[in-house]
Amino acid sequence: MNYIVYILQSEKDKTYYTGMTTDLEKRIKNHNLGISKYTASKKPYKLVWFKSGNMRLNEIKRYFEKNADEIIRLLEHHSFIILEKSKIRVLD
């Protein structure tokens, strides 16, 4: 199945939220509408990173475990991050 792994940042307190979905646009909208109970108190959110691919759930978990340090480092030092052609691209 084609999953999208994503990281959002709360514009309220600058904390991060990670998740996965098959419909990123709808999922971000739901977070910002407060439909997701866990994230409702920290809305609004902006998308700071995503990766799309035909992955199974265990592959997604391995991806995060393998790349966690790099993802965290980039999130700490840059304000906006996107994934482009399987490479992380940092926008200043």
Helices and strands as residue ranges (DSSP letters): E 2-10, E 16-21, H 24-33, G 40-42, E 45-54, H 57-77, E 80-84, E 87-91
